[in-house]
Amino acid sequence: MTQATILITGATGNVGTQLVKKLAAAEVPFKAIVRNGDNSTYLKSLPLAEIIQADLADAEAVSETLQGVDKAFLLTNSSEQAEALQLNFVTAAQAAGVQHIVKLSQFAAAEQSPVRFLRYHARVENKIKELGMAYTFLRPNLYMQGLLAFADYIKKDGQFYAAVGGAAISAVDVRDIAAVAACALTTAGHENKIYDITGGEALTHGQMADILTKVLGKPVKFIDVSPEQMEGAVRAAGFPEWQVGGLIEDYAHYARNEAVIVSQAVPEVTGQAAISFEQFVQDYKAMFI
């Protein structure tokens, strides 16, 4: 059987880097489309990776890159243009004869959602279905690695913050998201499937603080803040307005206990248990102390 030609977008980001590591470890050849200026040193070191420098906003370059591709992994940077870039990509993919798109979406994606990010992911999912290509939609919950944004606060003050109250969230490690993506791209049976990707348990931010305390060997406290306080903080940190609004909507969704479901997608697809929050902290310990 001829090996499928795989194209990876977003190969230098959080999930993309881990996905590339999985494919490299399995000796799977792939193409990766990266923007000029993206840090692709690791990619360049991989003998089976073909690196194509192009911007997803460049329709002609995207169309050219998609020629001869059988399967594509779709992930774009968080930006105001993300939806338009993804819609253009899937339209070009269908025209180029791509058979299967594995799209990184988001847990609870729905066109009727009050959360703008969940609406945009759903619109792209629906466009892929409408175009008639095989699809696998990966819908991960909150990334454990998102906590790394608070690493300095945890290191210096022993505290981290969010407008989430006591809601439990089945946060997931990006390495597990990448493992599911690698299976969807390289093995059969994932066509026209939607995978909710979560960790193996739902934890409150307070419980996360307890685990941080235990693993780091120093007190770590979670401080619940109001949405207004969180909005002010992310705006002061220099986030653009579209992202400020989106993050506040995301956290309101978490606070409503809408991200508490624990899915079995990771063990069912990969054959491995999901990485626990405690293991995540252990693995990234050096960044928190």
Secondary structure by P-SEA (a helix, b strand, c coil): ccccbbbbcccccaaaaaaaaaaaaacccbbbbbccccccccccccccbbbbbccccaaaaaaaaaccccbbbbbbccccaaaaaaaaaaaaaaaacccccccccccccccccccaaaaaaaaaaaaaaaaccbbbbbbbcccccccccccccccccccccccccccccbbbbaaaaaaaaaaaacccccccccccccccccccaaaaaaaaaaaacbbbbbbbbcaaaaaaaaaaacccaaaaaaaaaaaaaaaaccccccccccccccccccccaaaaaaaaccccc
